[in-house]
Amino acid sequence: LALVTQIKANTEVSMAKFLGDVWVLLLVCFFPCGLPQTTYPFQNTSLSWQERVDDLVGRLTMEEIILQMSRGGARDNGPGPAIPRLGIPPHQWNTECLRGEGNAGPATSFPQALGLAATFSTEVIHAVAEATSIEVRAKYNNYTQHQQYGDHTGISCFSPVINIMRHPLWGRNQETYGEDPYLSGRLAQSFVSGLQGDHPRYIRANAGCKHFDVHGGPENIPVSRFSFDAKVSVRDWHMTFLPQFQKCVEAGTYSIMCSYNSIRGVPSCANKELLTDILRDTWGFHGYVVSDETAVEKIMSQHHYTKTYEETAAVAVNAGTNLDLTVNRKSNAYNYIGKAVGSGLISIETLMQRVEPLFYTRMRLGEFDPPQMNPYSKLNVTDVVQSAEHRE
C-alpha cells in the first residue's frame, strides 16, 4: 500500500509505469519467494519434446538421476522426489487403474477385467478405461493442488494386466482378459487408447501393461512365483505370451512392467533379450520399464542370479529397467547405481538413456507446461468422480 501511495503521489510517473509497479507488487505478494524464478529450456513449450528432455536430463546430477530411478513407489519408497533447484515437483508412479482407482478415494468401480473381457467388446473396455482415467486425473489435480503425493494419488498407471490365463490356481486370473492372446491384445489396445485419451499433445493418464512376461502362476506350487523360471519354448513364447504386449506397444503405452519370474533362466527385469532386443529394438518401444514390486531385489534374493545389490542394479539397468518399484529405501537395489557406475558396471550414457523416458512421460502428462494449455488440468473431482455418466 505504501508503494501504491508513493506512486500515485509522483505526478511525473506515467500510468504505464504505475500499472507496471503494481503488477510487480502483486507478484511479490502472491508468489512464494522460495520458488525458482529462472526459466529453463525444458519449460519452453515451443521446443520439441526431445530438446526439452535433453535439456532437463542434462541439468541433473548423478545423485538426482539415481533418486529418480530408485523411487518408483510404493509406500516408503515413493514418490519420485522433487528437485527444488529446477522447480520440479514430486511424481507418484504407483497408481492402479484397471477398473476404477478406489485406493485414491471415492471412485466409480467396474467389474473385474475377466468379466469385462466376457463382453468381447473393445468399446466397453475403452469406455471403462476412459472413465477411470478421467476420475484419476481429476483426483490427481486435487491432490497436487494440496501437495499430496502418496500412493495411488498419481496418473501413471500399472494397468492393464494382459497376462495369459493358463493355470486356475494363479491368484490373479480375474485381473486378466483370459486365455487368448489375440483377444487380450485387442482389449489391451482399447484400454490404452481409452486411458491415455486422444489429445494431440497431452495424455490424460499413462498406461502400463503388465506383467512382462510369461507370468501367470501357479502361486506357490511347485515354487514361489517370485523365483519361478518359465521354461517356455521359443514358439510358445512368441505365439502366446508376447503378442498382446506388442499390441499394447502399438497402441502407444508409455510403460511396461517387468515381472517377478525368470524366462528361460534369466529374471525378467534383468532380461536384455526381453527388455531391449524384443521390446525396444524390434517393437520400437520408447517408454519406461518399471519393475514389479521388489522384482529387482528378487533378482538376487529369490533367483540368486546376482550376489550383490551393486551387481543387481547393473544387470537390471543394463537390461532396460528404468524404474525400481520397491517398498523401502534400505533394501533398494537402485541405491547402489552410483557404486555400479564407479566400478564400471554401468556407463553414464546408459544411465542418461534410462532416466530420459521418465521425464518424457511427465512432460506428455503436462507437468512442465502452463496448466491452461492442458484441458485435462480442468477436470474437477466434484464434476466427474462417480458421475451419473460413469455409473451408467
C-alpha positions as CSV (number, residue, x, y, z in Angstrom):
1,L,0.0,0.0,0.0
2,A,2.9,2.4,0.8
3,L,4.3,1.7,-2.6
4,V,1.0,2.4,-4.3
5,T,0.6,5.7,-2.4
6,Q,4.1,6.8,-3.3
7,I,3.5,6.1,-7.0
8,K,0.2,8.0,-7.0
9,A,1.9,10.9,-5.4
10,N,4.5,11.1,-8.0
11,T,2.8,13.1,-10.8
12,E,5.8,12.6,-13.1
13,V,5.3,8.8,-13.2
14,S,3.3,7.6,-16.2
15,M,0.2,5.5,-15.9
16,A,2.0,2.6,-17.6
17,K,4.8,2.8,-15.0
18,F,2.2,2.9,-12.2
19,L,0.5,-0.2,-13.5
20,G,3.8,-2.0,-14.0
21,D,4.9,-1.3,-10.4
22,V,1.5,-2.5,-9.1
23,W,1.9,-5.7,-11.1
24,V,5.4,-6.3,-9.6
25,L,3.9,-5.6,-6.1
26,L,1.2,-8.2,-6.7
27,L,3.8,-10.8,-7.8
28,V,5.8,-10.2,-4.6
29,C,2.7,-10.5,-2.5
30,F,1.1,-13.6,-4.0
31,F,4.0,-15.8,-5.2
32,P,6.3,-17.5,-2.6
33,C,9.9,-16.2,-2.7
34,G,11.2,-19.8,-2.4
35,L,10.0,-20.8,-5.9
36,P,12.8,-20.7,-8.6
37,Q,12.4,-17.7,-10.8
38,T,14.7,-19.0,-13.6
39,T,13.0,-20.2,-16.8
40,Y,14.8,-23.2,-18.3
41,P,14.6,-24.5,-21.9
42,F,12.8,-27.7,-20.7
43,Q,9.9,-25.4,-19.7
44,N,9.8,-23.8,-23.2
45,T,6.7,-25.2,-25.0
46,S,8.0,-24.0,-28.4
47,L,10.8,-26.5,-28.3
48,S,10.5,-30.2,-29.4
49,W,9.9,-32.8,-26.7
50,Q,13.4,-34.3,-27.3
51,E,15.0,-30.9,-26.9
52,R,13.2,-30.3,-23.7
53,V,14.0,-33.8,-22.3
54,D,17.7,-33.4,-23.3
55,D,17.9,-30.0,-21.5
56,L,16.3,-31.3,-18.3
57,V,18.3,-34.5,-18.1
58,G,21.5,-32.7,-18.9
59,R,20.9,-30.5,-15.8
60,L,20.6,-33.4,-13.4
61,T,23.4,-34.6,-11.2
62,M,24.1,-38.3,-11.0
63,E,22.7,-38.4,-7.5
64,E,19.5,-36.8,-8.7
65,I,19.2,-39.4,-11.6
66,I,19.7,-42.2,-9.1
67,L,16.9,-40.9,-6.9
68,Q,14.5,-40.5,-9.8
69,M,15.2,-44.1,-10.9
70,S,15.1,-45.7,-7.5
71,R,11.9,-44.1,-6.1
72,G,9.2,-45.8,-8.1
73,G,7.0,-46.2,-5.1
74,A,5.4,-47.9,-3.2
75,R,4.9,-46.9,0.4
76,D,8.2,-45.6,1.9
77,N,9.9,-45.8,-1.4
78,G,7.8,-43.2,-3.1
79,P,7.1,-40.8,-4.6
80,G,9.8,-39.7,-7.1
81,P,11.4,-36.8,-5.1
82,A,11.2,-33.2,-6.0
83,I,14.2,-31.3,-7.5
84,P,13.6,-27.9,-5.9
85,R,16.5,-26.1,-7.6
86,L,14.8,-26.8,-11.0
87,G,11.3,-26.3,-9.8
88,I,10.4,-30.0,-10.4
89,P,7.7,-31.4,-8.1
90,P,7.4,-35.0,-6.8
91,H,5.8,-37.6,-9.0
92,Q,3.9,-40.6,-7.8
93,W,4.4,-43.6,-10.1
94,N,2.3,-46.1,-8.1
95,T,-1.3,-46.0,-9.3
96,E,-3.7,-48.7,-10.3
97,C,-6.3,-48.1,-13.0
98,L,-7.6,-51.5,-14.1
99,R,-11.3,-51.0,-13.2
100,G,-11.5,-47.7,-11.3
101,E,-9.0,-46.4,-8.7
102,G,-10.7,-46.9,-5.4
103,N,-7.4,-46.8,-3.5
104,A,-7.2,-43.0,-4.0
105,G,-10.6,-42.2,-2.5
106,P,-14.1,-42.5,-4.0
107,A,-14.3,-43.9,-7.5
108,T,-16.6,-45.5,-9.9
109,S,-15.8,-49.2,-9.7
110,F,-16.3,-51.6,-12.6
111,P,-16.3,-55.4,-12.9
112,Q,-13.1,-57.4,-12.8
113,A,-11.2,-57.5,-16.1
114,L,-12.1,-61.1,-16.8
115,G,-15.8,-60.2,-16.6
116,L,-15.3,-57.2,-18.9
117,A,-13.5,-59.5,-21.3
118,A,-16.5,-61.8,-21.4
119,T,-18.3,-59.0,-23.3
120,F,-15.8,-59.4,-26.2
121,S,-16.3,-55.7,-26.6
122,T,-13.5,-53.3,-27.4
123,E,-15.9,-50.4,-26.9
124,V,-16.7,-51.5,-23.3
125,I,-13.1,-51.7,-22.4
126,H,-12.4,-48.3,-24.0
127,A,-15.2,-46.7,-22.0
128,V,-14.1,-48.2,-18.7
129,A,-10.6,-47.0,-19.2
130,E,-11.7,-43.6,-20.3
131,A,-14.0,-43.1,-17.2
132,T,-11.3,-44.4,-14.9
133,S,-8.6,-42.0,-16.2
134,I,-11.0,-39.0,-16.1
135,E,-11.6,-39.7,-12.4
136,V,-7.9,-40.5,-11.7
137,R,-6.8,-37.2,-13.4
138,A,-9.4,-35.2,-11.5
139,K,-8.2,-36.6,-8.2
140,Y,-4.6,-36.0,-9.2
141,N,-5.5,-32.4,-9.9
142,N,-6.9,-32.1,-6.4
143,Y,-4.1,-34.0,-4.7
144,T,-1.3,-32.0,-6.3
145,Q,-3.1,-28.7,-5.5
146,H,-2.9,-29.8,-1.9
147,Q,0.7,-31.0,-2.2
148,Q,-0.3,-34.7,-1.7
149,Y,1.8,-37.3,-3.5
150,G,1.2,-40.5,-1.6
151,D,0.4,-43.9,-3.0
152,H,-2.3,-44.0,-5.7
153,T,-2.6,-40.2,-6.0
154,G,-0.8,-40.1,-9.4
155,I,-1.7,-40.5,-13.1
156,S,0.9,-43.1,-14.0
157,C,-1.0,-46.4,-14.1
158,F,0.0,-50.0,-13.6
159,S,-2.7,-51.2,-15.9
160,P,-3.9,-53.2,-17.9
161,V,-3.0,-56.7,-16.8
162,I,-2.6,-58.7,-20.0
163,N,-1.0,-62.0,-18.8
164,I,-2.4,-65.2,-20.3
165,M,-4.7,-67.2,-18.0
166,R,-3.1,-70.6,-18.1
167,H,-3.4,-72.0,-14.6
168,P,-6.6,-72.0,-12.4
169,L,-4.5,-71.8,-9.2
170,W,-3.0,-68.4,-10.0
171,G,-4.4,-65.9,-7.7
172,R,-4.8,-63.1,-10.2
173,N,-6.6,-64.7,-13.1
174,Q,-9.6,-62.4,-12.6
175,E,-7.4,-59.4,-13.4
176,T,-6.6,-60.7,-16.9
177,Y,-8.6,-60.8,-20.2
178,G,-8.4,-64.5,-20.4
179,E,-6.5,-67.2,-22.2
180,D,-6.5,-65.9,-25.8
181,P,-3.5,-63.7,-26.9
182,Y,-5.5,-62.2,-29.8
183,L,-8.4,-61.1,-27.7
184,S,-6.1,-59.9,-24.9
185,G,-4.2,-57.8,-27.4
186,R,-7.3,-56.2,-28.9
187,L,-8.7,-55.4,-25.5
188,A,-5.3,-54.0,-24.3
189,Q,-5.2,-51.6,-27.3
190,S,-8.7,-50.3,-26.4
191,F,-7.7,-49.9,-22.8
192,V,-4.5,-48.0,-23.6
193,S,-6.3,-45.6,-26.0
194,G,-9.2,-45.1,-23.6
195,L,-7.0,-44.4,-20.6
196,Q,-4.5,-42.1,-22.4
197,G,-7.0,-40.1,-24.4
198,D,-6.8,-38.7,-27.9
199,H,-5.4,-35.2,-27.3
200,P,-2.7,-34.4,-29.8
201,R,-0.3,-33.0,-27.2
202,Y,-1.2,-34.4,-23.8
203,I,-2.1,-37.8,-22.3
204,R,-4.8,-37.9,-19.6
205,A,-3.0,-40.7,-17.7
206,N,-0.3,-43.1,-18.9
207,A,-0.9,-46.8,-19.2
208,G,1.4,-49.5,-18.0
209,C,1.0,-53.0,-19.4
210,K,2.0,-55.9,-17.1
211,H,3.4,-58.3,-16.2
212,F,6.1,-58.8,-18.9
213,D,6.4,-61.7,-19.4
214,V,5.3,-65.4,-19.2
215,H,3.8,-64.6,-15.8
216,G,0.7,-66.4,-14.7
217,G,1.1,-68.8,-11.8
218,P,0.6,-71.1,-10.1
219,E,1.1,-69.1,-6.9
220,N,3.5,-71.2,-4.9
221,I,3.5,-74.7,-6.4
222,P,6.0,-76.1,-7.4
223,V,7.9,-73.0,-6.4
224,S,7.1,-69.4,-5.5
225,R,6.0,-67.0,-8.3
226,F,8.9,-64.8,-7.0
227,S,11.5,-67.4,-8.1
228,F,9.7,-69.3,-10.8
229,D,11.6,-69.9,-14.0
230,A,9.3,-70.1,-17.1
231,K,10.9,-72.7,-19.3
232,V,8.8,-71.7,-22.3
233,S,9.6,-72.8,-25.8
234,V,10.6,-70.1,-28.3
235,R,7.5,-70.9,-30.3
236,D,5.1,-70.7,-27.4
237,W,6.8,-67.5,-26.1
238,H,6.3,-65.7,-29.4
239,M,2.9,-67.1,-30.2
240,T,1.2,-67.0,-26.8
241,F,3.0,-64.7,-24.4
242,L,4.4,-61.8,-26.5
243,P,1.7,-60.8,-29.0
244,Q,-0.6,-59.0,-26.6
245,F,2.3,-56.9,-25.3
246,Q,3.3,-56.0,-28.8
247,K,-0.3,-54.8,-29.4
248,C,0.0,-52.7,-26.2
249,V,3.2,-51.1,-27.5
250,E,1.5,-50.4,-30.9
251,A,-1.3,-48.7,-29.0
252,G,1.2,-46.2,-27.6
253,T,1.6,-47.3,-24.0
254,Y,4.1,-45.3,-22.1
255,S,5.1,-48.0,-19.7
256,I,5.7,-51.8,-19.3
257,M,6.1,-53.6,-16.0
258,C,8.6,-56.4,-15.9
259,S,7.6,-59.5,-13.9
260,Y,8.9,-61.5,-10.9
261,N,9.7,-64.7,-12.8
262,S,12.6,-65.7,-14.9
263,I,12.2,-66.6,-18.6
264,R,14.5,-69.4,-19.8
265,G,16.8,-68.9,-16.9
266,V,17.0,-65.0,-16.9
267,P,14.9,-62.9,-14.5
268,S,12.5,-60.7,-16.5
269,C,13.8,-57.4,-15.0
270,A,17.4,-58.4,-15.9
271,N,16.5,-59.9,-19.3
272,K,18.1,-57.9,-22.1
273,E,16.6,-60.1,-24.8
274,L,13.1,-59.3,-23.4
275,L,13.5,-55.6,-22.5
276,T,15.9,-54.4,-25.2
277,D,16.1,-56.8,-28.1
278,I,12.4,-57.5,-28.3
279,L,10.7,-54.6,-26.6
280,R,12.8,-51.7,-27.8
281,D,14.8,-52.8,-30.9
282,T,12.1,-55.0,-32.5
283,W,8.8,-53.3,-31.4
284,G,10.1,-49.7,-31.2
285,F,9.0,-49.1,-27.6
286,H,10.2,-45.7,-26.3
287,G,8.6,-45.6,-22.9
288,Y,9.9,-46.7,-19.5
289,V,10.1,-50.2,-17.9
290,V,9.1,-50.3,-14.2
291,S,9.7,-53.4,-12.1
292,D,7.0,-55.3,-10.3
293,E,7.1,-54.5,-6.6
294,T,10.6,-55.6,-5.3
295,A,11.2,-57.6,-8.5
296,V,14.6,-56.1,-9.0
297,E,15.7,-57.0,-5.5
298,K,14.4,-60.6,-6.1
299,I,16.9,-61.0,-8.9
300,M,19.4,-61.6,-6.1
301,S,17.2,-62.7,-3.1
302,Q,15.0,-65.2,-4.9
303,H,16.6,-66.1,-8.3
304,H,20.2,-65.9,-7.0
305,Y,21.1,-64.6,-10.4
306,T,23.4,-62.0,-8.8
307,K,25.4,-61.8,-5.5
308,T,25.4,-58.1,-4.6
309,Y,23.0,-55.1,-4.8
310,E,25.6,-53.4,-6.9
311,E,25.6,-56.2,-9.5
312,T,21.8,-56.5,-9.3
313,A,21.4,-52.8,-10.1
314,A,23.8,-53.2,-13.0
315,V,22.1,-56.1,-14.7
316,A,18.6,-54.5,-14.3
317,V,19.7,-51.1,-15.6
318,N,21.7,-52.5,-18.5
319,A,18.9,-54.9,-19.5
320,G,16.5,-51.9,-19.7
321,T,14.7,-51.4,-16.4
322,N,14.2,-47.7,-15.9
323,L,12.4,-47.6,-12.5
324,D,12.7,-49.6,-9.4
325,L,9.4,-50.2,-7.7
326,T,10.1,-51.4,-4.2
327,V,8.7,-50.9,-0.7
328,N,11.5,-49.4,1.4
329,R,14.7,-47.4,0.8
330,K,17.1,-49.6,2.8
331,S,16.9,-52.6,0.6
332,N,16.5,-50.7,-2.7
333,A,19.0,-52.1,-5.2
334,Y,19.0,-48.9,-7.3
335,N,20.5,-47.1,-4.4
336,Y,23.7,-48.9,-5.5
337,I,23.7,-47.5,-9.0
338,G,26.4,-45.0,-8.1
339,K,28.7,-47.7,-6.9
340,A,28.0,-49.7,-10.1
341,V,28.9,-46.6,-12.2
342,G,32.0,-46.1,-10.2
343,S,33.1,-49.7,-10.7
344,G,32.4,-49.6,-14.4
345,L,29.3,-51.9,-14.4
346,I,27.0,-49.1,-15.7
347,S,28.0,-46.3,-18.1
348,I,26.9,-42.7,-17.6
349,E,25.5,-42.8,-21.1
350,T,23.3,-45.8,-20.2
351,L,22.1,-44.0,-17.1
352,M,21.1,-40.9,-19.0
353,Q,19.2,-43.1,-21.5
354,R,17.3,-44.8,-18.7
355,V,16.1,-41.6,-17.0
356,E,15.0,-39.9,-20.1
357,P,11.7,-41.8,-20.6
358,L,10.7,-40.9,-17.1
359,F,10.8,-37.2,-17.8
360,Y,9.4,-37.5,-21.3
361,T,6.3,-39.2,-19.8
362,R,5.9,-36.5,-17.2
363,M,6.2,-33.9,-20.0
364,R,3.5,-35.6,-22.0
365,L,1.3,-35.6,-18.9
366,G,1.6,-31.9,-19.0
367,E,3.7,-31.4,-15.8
368,F,6.1,-28.8,-17.2
369,D,3.6,-26.8,-19.3
370,P,1.3,-24.0,-18.2
371,P,-1.9,-25.6,-16.8
372,Q,-4.1,-23.6,-19.1
373,M,-2.6,-25.4,-22.1
374,N,-3.7,-28.8,-20.8
375,P,-7.5,-29.4,-21.0
376,Y,-7.1,-32.3,-18.5
377,S,-6.0,-29.9,-15.8
378,K,-9.5,-28.6,-15.7
379,L,-11.1,-31.9,-14.6
380,N,-12.7,-31.5,-11.2
381,V,-13.5,-34.1,-8.6
382,T,-17.0,-32.9,-7.9
383,D,-17.9,-33.0,-11.6
384,V,-16.6,-36.4,-12.6
385,V,-15.9,-38.8,-9.8
386,Q,-18.8,-41.3,-9.5
387,S,-20.7,-39.2,-12.0
388,A,-24.0,-40.4,-13.4
389,E,-22.4,-40.9,-16.8
390,H,-19.7,-43.2,-15.4
391,R,-22.2,-45.2,-13.2
392,E,-24.3,-45.8,-16.3
